[in-house]
Amino acid sequence: MKKIVGLVALLLVIAVITATFSYDPITDSNPFLSAYNLENLLQRVGLFGVLSVAAAFVIVTGGIDLSIGAVVCVAGCLLPWFLRDLGWSAPLAILTTLAIAAAIGAWHGLLVVGLGLQPFVVTLCGLLLYRGIMRGFTGDQTMGLGDTAEELRWLATGKVALTEQFGLPVPMLLLVGIAVLTSFLWTRTVWGRHLFALGRNEEAARFAGVPTARLTVAAYIACSLLAGLGGCLFVLDVNSAQASNFGNFYELYAIAGAVLGGMALRGGEGMVLGIVLGAALMQLLPNTIRLLGDSDKLEFAVVGGVILAGAAADAVLARWWQRRPRR
């Protein structure tokens, strides 16, 4: 709970500083507090928050998934192909895309469990493999939705009006729904308790009768499934995807949001609310940089710094936990 309070305080401090220094007395306007900026910020929190929850499913087991951005690319390229080129209905296209994403996750899990490969190696190879396949499949051509998914685009660009000037973006509502469901699974079900036990000590969990192999595969499936959903939302947002760059570095934002939100890289620790707050902070920081620095050149430096700080804090806490006095 202390991490949650700290994240909320940090979000408020950064928001107040950004709002204060972005105020323009000449025009008596504040770009940060404008409805356009807040709606755009919440939309991005919703989109990237889905990916952070995806990454958290694997991180909680003590693993890592570096292929999230590539899975986003796969979904972003396949959905327009199903809708525009094959003429499939929207439900069939989305379900097929998500099924392919889930199959990728199952493949990762089976390689980790069946062959004993390191998650880092498996997902790093996946990052290269899936993007390369998509580049070959599309011929590096842009996969556009055109006007075939105008109603479907509401999932990524729609807003639920709260006032005449401000609307809550639909992706943020989707994130809230996913977060509530994930929190229920993690805290109110046997599956969730076993998942955390797996992350804390896999060998002890196995001796206790926990089906560690099946849980590991399920975690990778959940991760890739949510990454596939994120890919569908991202392509619906921008209306097109190009395999060479679509989803590039998105795995870094996903992992950074989860780690910043309190997910321990060693596994077995974390809260869904913290993940959402971490994802929000990861989008607030670039927004602050753009508004106050009038540039986005430091964005990747911020992401790298956040991941490094989170890993360092996790290592320090792990050492303290091991050295603490035993009663």
ABEGO torsion letter per residue (X at the ends): XAAAAAAAAAAAAAAAAAAAAABBAAAGBBAAABAAAAAAAAAAAAAAAAAAAAAAAAAAAGBBBAAAAAAAAAAAAAAAAAAAAAGBBAAAAAAAAAAAAAAAAAAAAAAAAAAGBBAAAAAAAAAAAAAAAAAAAAGGBBBBAEAAAAAAAAAAABBBBABAABBBBAAAAAAAAAAAAAAAAAAABAAAAAAAAAAABAAAAAAAGBBAAAAAAAAAAAAAAAAAAAAAAAAAAAGBBBAAABGBGAAAAAAAAAAAAGBBAAEGBEBAAAAAAAAAAAAAAAAAAAAAAGBAAAAAAAAAAAAAAAAAAAAAAAAAAAABBBX
